[in-house]
């Protein structure tokens, strides 16, 4: 039975306890409408009776339809002109009516009645914005600083005003030809509209009326039936349920004992941190031994939770624009995919639990996050990040459309949501540079940083190539061999490549001390005792650490300098020392003062370093010879106890051995002898 590993350090449990407390404090203080329903499906719960009065909210389709109707017609706006009335009355009073002068008071009285009601011009087209039709029923009239809406039938056009004046005077029967009198004296022409069309205000009022549509269409009273058990949810019932849910969550919320709400939040928070802890325990137990990486993971989980809860509180619709895929990028930059996927999935759980469309959003961002993890390794630099954003957008769009098709929506109006998804996809590009801030704050090394370190054009590697060309070529060969081994067991390939390139940088301090850098005819160790030679050889580890400090190499890369020889001895000079009668008890100077490897990446570099050097001394490169060499070196390292602290299984070690055998056989394959030309 495998042994259960439990870390009892307070450094493990204190941060996760702090996360638990923070989650309990930030979780919502309101209840959630705990019914799931969908149009066309039966109501699976008890019969639902309204517990309070609530307004029936219009659907988006209904609001858009009303806006369309309002937008298609215009109600004109008129301002009363007292100057027009006064001018007309003055002109009539000054007009000489001859024998019919006694008719003037009646004319003035009729004009007074007309202007009290209001007169507008004949043309209707001048009241219309382009592409609109005139609402023939109502108009706005502003008089005495007050605007009122009146039926258009209650005001007169100029023609109607003239007809009214003629009819009014004819009924008076004062013995005059009224029509001829009004025409000859020009009184007809003196009648002008006193209600002046105001185009600017008409446009403004029209825009406001279109923008504002009442969001409700009636009220459901407390005690009224909403839906019965087993009843099929129609569009009308769905609208009632949506309205009831909105009123419950916005106004009513949690109405039970507050202690139960706190207890519920406590249990949910406990469940989340427990799942997170065991996800790390099963996928990367050793992360508990690196506090900076462990705390970073907890912080990323907290960031995702705060983001979901905050946006949900501000506007649930904005969750579609929230770049949750950034969480995946922040994880994949520093951790292996086997760790990233479960942590990312758990980070989306608060979104699933507390948001209105939790299931839909969870599935959308889970799929998009998986795609992001897959493509981030390829498209993570420069303009290629935009390719990832485009791919993520289409993934989100397809999943979103899938949910819309399931809902059976025939009139699609989710264009604003699609815009939000597009913006959110590209916000992940904008938020990506924060990785470098996290890298600095938590002393982490991102994959981007490792890629930069493996560029052989950087200053430190150029110095190595110039001062110790043999060591540089050796490091390149070790890197290539280690790359193949790392890929076979899902180790961190970029880290292995960086460790292989820098493990021997200390040799450029004294390059002639090492055989691969010796010039023809010069032998550094001639005249030195085995002990002196061993001390000079071993010194390249401390020299390498000094150079790593000077050039500010990350700690995780420095570890390869300390561990590539571990605590082994300089076998050649140690054997020479013993053969010359040396005392084994006084052989401490022949042993490296480094550290034993603790990761599979360090094991790989240690083996590849030794194999690359040992393979150069072979005279026979047959498959059997290569296999024996690999087996002998691995067995030797294990016998020396170099693998005691390493996180590598026997299965993985066997896979690495097979890869190394195959790789070395291909590198040192037999070549044919070319015949000489006669």
ABEGO torsion letter per residue (X at the ends): XBBBBBBABAAAAAAAAAAAAAAAAABBABBBBABBBBBGBBBABBBBBBABBBBBBBBAAAAAAAAAAAAABBBBBBBBBAAAAAAAAAAAAABBAEAAAAAAAAAAAAAAAAAAAEBBBABAAAABBBGBBBBAABBBBBBGGBBBBBBAAABBBAAAAAAAAAAAAAAAGAGBBAAAAAAAAGAAAABBBABBBBAAAAAAAAAAAAABBBABBEBBBBGBBABBBGBBBBAAAAAAAAAAAAAAAAAAEBABBAAAAAAAAAAAAAAAAAAAAAAAAAABAAAAABAAAAAAAAAAAAAAAAAAAAAAAABAAAAAABBAAAAAAAAAAABBAAAAAAAAAAAAAAAAAABABAAAAAAAAAAAAAAAAAAAAABABEAAAAAAAAAAAAAAAAAAAAAAAAAGBABBAAAAAAAAAAAAAAAAAAAAAAAAAAAAAAGBBBAAAAAAAABAABAAAAAAAAABAAAAAAAAAAAAAAAAAAAAAGBBAAAAAAAAAAAAAAAAABAAABAAABBBGBBAABGBBAAAAAAAAAAAAAAAAAAAAAAGBBAAAAAAAAAAAEABBBAAAAAAAAAAGBBAAAAAAABBABBBBABAAAAAAAAAAAAAAAAAABABABAAAAAAAAAAAAAAAAAAGAAAABBBBAAAAAAAAAAAAAAAAAAABBBBBBBBBX
